[in-house]
Amino acid sequence: MVILRQFQISSFELFQSPKQTGFYSSSRSVPLPRARFYSDFRVMSGNKGTNFEKLYLGMDFGTSGARFTVIDEQGEIKAQGKREYPPFMKEESMDWASSWKATLFSLLEDIPVTVRSLVSSISLDGTSATTLILNSESGEVLCQPYLYNQSCPDALPEVKSIAPANHTVCSGTSTLCKLVSWWNTEVPNRESAVLLHQADWLLWLLHGRLGVSDYNNALKVGYDPESESYPSWLLNQPYSQLLPKVQAPGTSIGNLKESIRMQFGFPDDCIVCTGTTDSIAAFLAARATEPGKAVTSLGSTLAIKLLSTKRVDDARYGVYSHRLDDKWLVGGASNTGGAILRQLFSDEHLERLSQEINPMVASPLDYYPLQSSGERFPIADPNLAPRLLPRPESDVEYLHGILESIARIEGKGYKLLKELGATEAEEVLTAGGGAKNDKWIKIRQRVLGLPVKKAVHTEASYGASLLALKGANQNSGL
């Protein structure tokens, strides 16, 4: 596995609002409030002479903003910060490429100069299946990026006709469906293009070698991480020439571009490493390193990932596996989760009501909490209707029933993974906003019949920094 030892962590955060730097000349940005700094900032000084401390930078590009984390060899956090994406606009729509690029360089500038000068390697993660099509010579973005949740149903029949049954790409939101949809528009010079994922593109801005990806991001375009190759059914397609070269996450691609080193003061030998997806980076951050260890992310939705010795893929249930070195990360994502809780209760109300719940007593209420019809996992049913009735008079009882019902869905998810052949879950670490609710953790522990606890680290940027550390160690032959 990527992480070989346990770390003791101390942290600080530096919060700042985005600066405005354009990408397209036609883009415009909306002014944002000036930065606010928090004073709890610590930087470890390097020793004099040549024996300087080496640091490792990871960045996470999520759905609404980005974070950076800098760690040392022991995994101790030396710097952290975050930014929201600046709202660049292009033709009355969000210009995501400009916003991501501006955020990338703003994060680099946010890192204290004394820290930047010690960074040996950089990696980052992006949202899975967020796709860009570029000119393979100039690197010009040829169309608006396809976002992670953007569906291309027009391409799905064609993809299903060439891919094996129940393959991961057989979903309208897969990277391959996005590529096929773009290809079928028959744009000029489409043969002179290259596909990159969000993380690939941002890393390209740093290293300058166009056309490099990692096998986590490339999974949903059809790459087979087990054979470490694209399958023949994909290579036989006319658009296969657009597919990027694929390497393992945390592999050195090359040195940071000289112009960026000079501008920001990074070392001459600073390298850039292949990245991963945001959910994989969050799993790495939790340091669940043994088969049977799992991470449940309780954010707007509920996502579970289980470290397994066996690969499991089944699109019928929304289940797929990412490779993690010599093991597999099996999981799925349900549409239930924190979004429906926030729809029904305020944060203050949630906190107050939770305190009155007895987590050792099972709720008799049986719900399927969804914001709208449609479920992905552990039931794949686009027409599954929400079930939030009957509502008792007591809000405490109602919240108890919803929390317990989400826990039952989580339990069904882990049971399904076991039935499909994955390693049985033995312990569940919790990430996301739901990790803050101690009563919910106790409810889930009772329902799942497993040890459930908070993950020490929940930020994907920490996982990306571990990939940077891995790449640096491999590059030096350690």
N, C-alpha and C positions, 0 to 999 in steps of 0.2 A: 504493500500500500504506500500511498504518497507520504503519509505522516508516520514517523517511526518512534516518536517519543512524546511523552506528556510534557506540557509547557505550563509554567506559572506566568500569568499575564497581569500586567498593570497597564492601564489605558488612560487616554485623555481624548477629548474631541475638540476639533476646531471647526466651527460652523461659519459658513460665509455664503453670501448671495452671489449668483453668477455674474461674471463680466460679459460684455457683449463683443464677440468677434465673429465676423461673418464668414460664410462659406460660399454661398451663391451671391453674385452681385445684385440679384433681384430680391434678395431676402431682406426682411426688415425685422427688427426686434422691438419688444415692449420693455421700457425701463423697469427695473426691479429695485427694491430697497437696497441700500448700501449694506456692507458687511457688518456682522456682529461677531466679535471675538470673545471667546471664553478664556479666562486667564490660567486655567489649570493645564499649562503647556510645559512639557518636559522633553528635552533633547539630550541624548547620551553623547558626550563628546568623545571623539576618536583620540587615540594615543598619539603622541608626537612621533615623528619619524615615519617609517613605512608600515607600521603595524596598526593601521586604522581599522576600526570596526566596520564590518560589511553589513549592509542593510538590504532589505528586499521589499519591493513595492508591488502591491496588488490593488487593482481597481475593479469596482463592480458597477456595471451599467444596468440598472433595473428599469422598471416600467415608468417611474416618475422622477427619478434622479439618480445620481451617482455618488459613490463613496471611494475613498482611498484609505488604505492601511499600510503602514510601513513597519516591518518587524526585523528583529535581529536573528542571529543564528539559533538562539534558544526559543524563538517564537514570541519573545516579549514585544509588545506593541510600543513603538517609538513615536508614532504620529498617526493621527486619524483625522479625517475631515469629510464633509459631504456638501453637495450642491444640488439644487433643483435644476431641471433643464430650462434654459431660457426660452421663452416662447417666440422663436423665429417663425416668421410667416412667409409663405410663398404661394402666390395665387390663391389667397384666402384659405389656405390650409397650412397645417403645421409642417414646417421644414425641418424634419427630424435630423437629416444629415448635418445641417448647419448647427443645430442645437447640440447634437452629440459631440461634434468636433469642438465647438466652443467650450463645452463642459470638460472635455478631455484636457485641453490646454489650461483651462482655469484650475483644474485639480493639480496639475503639475506645478503651477505657479503658487498654489496654496501650500505646498509642502515647504517647510522652512529650508532655507538655503543650506544650512549646516547639515540637514538630513539628506537633501538631494545629493550633496557631494560625496555621500557614502553609499548610495544605492548601487548595488552590483547587478541587479536584474529586475525586470518588470514583466508582469503578466496581468491579464484582466479577464473578466467574464462579461457576457452579454445575455440578453433574453433569448431563449431557445426559439429557433425558426424565424427570427427576425432577419430578413434577407435583403441584400443589395445587389444590383446588377451594374457592373462597371465596364467601361471601355478598357480592354486588356492592355492597351498601349499607354494611354494617357492617365488612366485611373479615374476618368470623369464618371460621375454617377449618372446613369442613363435614364433612371426613372425614380420616382419617389420610393423610399424603402417600403417593403412589405413588412408590417408589424407582426409580432409573435402570434397575435390572436386573429389576424386577418385571414379570412377563409376565401379560397378560390374554388368554389364548387364546380365551375365550368371545366376545370382540369381533372376533377376526381375520376370520372369514367375512364379517361385515357390512362391515368396512373394505375387504376385498378386493373386495366387490361394488360399491363406489362409487368406489374409487381406480383410477388407471391401473395396468396390469400392471407388476409389479416396482418399484412406487413405494416410497420410503423408509418410508412409513407402514405398509406391508404386513409388519409384524413385530409379534409379540405384545407386545414391550417398547416400541413406539412411543407417543408421547404421545397420538396419536389413539385408539389402542386403549384406553388408560387412560380417556380421556374418554368413549368410547362405552360402556365397561363400567360406569362410574359412572352415566351417563345412563340406562342400561337397568335400573338398580335402582329407578328411578321414585321417588326420594326426594321428600318434600314441597318445594314451591317451587323445584324444580330450575331453573326459568326465571330465577330471581333469583340467578344464580351467575356467577362468572367464573373462567376457568382462568388460572393463572399457573405458570410454571416456578420452580424453586428460586431461581435468580438474580433473577427478576422480583419474587418475593415479598420477598426480603431487601432489595432496593433500594426496594420500596414502603414498607417499615418506615422507610426513611431520607427519602424524598421525599413520601410521602403521596398520590400520584396513582395510584389503583387501575386496573389494566387495561393496563399498558404492558409490552411485551416487545421482544426484538431478533430479527433474522432468523436468527441462528445457533440460538438456543434454539427458535424457532418452526418450524424445518425439519421436525421429527418430528411436528408436529401437522398438517402439510400445507401450510404457507405456502410460496409460490414466491418465492424471493429474486431470481430473474431478472426476473419481471414486477412484483415488489414488491407482491404482492397475494395474497389467498387465492383458490384456483381455484374456479370455479363449482360443480364437483361437491361441494366442501366447504361452500360458502355455501348450497347448497340443502338442507342437513341441518337438522333442528330444533334441534340443539345449537350451531349456528354462532354464535348470539348470545353464547355463553360465551367466544368466542375473543378474545384480547387485541389491542390495537392494536400494530402492529409498526413498529419503527424500526431504522436501522442501528446496529450496536454502536458504543459510544462517542459517542452522541448525547445532548446535554444534555436532561434531562427537566424539571428545575426545581431550585430551591434546596433545600439540606438543611433539614429541618424545624427551626423555631425552637427547639422544646423540646430537640432534640438538640444544636443549636449552643450553646445556653445551658448544657446539662449538661456538655458535653465541651470547650467552648472552641474550637470551629471558627469560622472567619471568617464574617461575616454574608453574604458573597457566595459561599460555598462551594456548588458545584453537584453534583448527582448525575447520572451518565450511564448510559445503557443498558449492559448487560454482554454476556456471551457464555458459551459452555460451557467447561468446564475444559480439554478437549483443545485447543480453539482458542486459549485463553489461553496454554497451554504452547507452542503453535506460535509465537505472537507473541513470546513471551519468547525463543525461540531466534533470532529476527531473520533467518529465512530469507525474504528479501524478493523474490527473483527467480524467475520460472518455471523449473522444473527443480530447484529446491532442495526437499529433503524432510527430514522429521524422523521418526525412528523412536523410539518410546517403549518402552523395555525395562523394564516394571514387572512386575506379576503376570502380565499378558498382553502381547502384542506388538501395538502399534498403529502404523500408518504413515500419514503425511499428506504429500501432494505438492502443491506449488503449480503450478497449471496454467492455461493460457489457455483451456482448454476444460472445460466441465462434463461430468461423467460420473456417471451414476446407474444402478445395476443391482442390485436386491435379490437376484437369483439368486446373486450372489457376495458379498453383504454390502458392496457399494461404494456410496458416496454422496458428494455434494459440498456443501461449505459455501461460501457466498460470502465473499470477502475483498475488499471494495471492487470493483475492476474485474476481479478474477481469481477463481479457484476453488481450493478446498482439497479435493482428492480423496483418499479413503483408505478404510481398512477396519481391522478389529481381529480378530486371531487369538486363539484360546484357548490357544495355546502361550505360553511365556514363563517369567518368573522363579518363578511358583508351583510349577511342576513341579520346577525346580531345588532349591527349598527343601524340597520333599517328599523329595528323594533325598539331599541333602547339607546339612550345616550351613554357616553363613556362613564359619566358620573353615576348614572342609574345602574349600569352594569356592575360597577365596582361595589356600590352599596348593596344591591340585591344579592350579589355573590356571597357577601359576608354572612348572609342569613341562611345559606344553603347548607344542609348536612350532607356532605359528599359520601358518607358511608351508607346512606339509605337510597335504594334504587327508586327512581321516579317511575310511576305507572304510565306516564304519558308517552305516546309513541308518535313521533313526528318524522317528517323528512324535510328539514329546513332548507329551502331554496328560495332565491330571489325571484326566479321565473322558471318556467318549464324547461326541462332539459338537464340530463346528467351524463357525466363522462365515465366515472369510476366510483365504486366497484360495479355499478350498473351502467351500461352504455345504452342510454335511451333518450333520444333527443326530445321525446314527448313526455317524459316523466314529470308529473305535476307536483308542485310544492304541497306539503301536508303540514299545516300549522294550526289545525283545529282538532278538538275543541280547546278553547282558551279558558283556563280556570280563572276565578276571580282574583286569586293571589298572583301577583307578578313574580314573586319568589318561586312559586311552584311552576309558573310558566317558563321562567328562565332555566330552572332546574331541568325541566323536561326537554328543552331545546339543547342544552349542553350535553345531557345524557344521550339524546338521539344522535347528535354529531359524533359522540364517542362510539356509539354502536356502528355508525357508518365506517368510522376508522377501523373498528374491530373487524367488520366484514371485509374491509380492504386487505388487512393483514392475513385473514383467513383465506381469502381468494389467492393471494400470492403463494401461500403454502400449498393450496390445492393444485396450483398450476406447476408446482415443482420447485419453487424457490426455497432457500434455507429458511427454517422456521425462526420467526422473530423471538429474541430472548430479552431484549431491553429496548426501550423507546426513549430517545432524547427529543426534546421539544424545542422548536424554534418558532419565530414569528411572534406577533402581538399576543396570541393566546397563551404563550409561555408565562406571561405575567400573572395569570389567574391561577392561584394555588388551589382553589377549590375545584377548578376544572381538571387540573392535573390529578387530583385525588379521585375524582369521578372516573377519569379515563383509566387510571391504574386499576380500579375495581372492575370496570367493564372489560378491559383488555386482559386482565389477569396477568399482567406483566409489570415489571418495574418501569416506572415512568418518571423522568426528571428533566429539569431544564438543561439545555446545552450550555456549556461554559461560554462558547462563542457562537453567535448567531448571524454575524455579518458575513455576507458572501465575499466582501473585499478581503477579509482575513483569509478565507480559503484561497483566493487568488494570490495573495502574498506567499502562501505556502507553496503554490505552484512555481512562483518566481524563485523561491528558495530551492526547490527541487531542480529546476532548470540550471541554476547556478552551480549546484553540487555536481550534476551530471556533466556540465560543461568543463568543470575543473577536474573531472575524473574521479570524484569521491564516490 
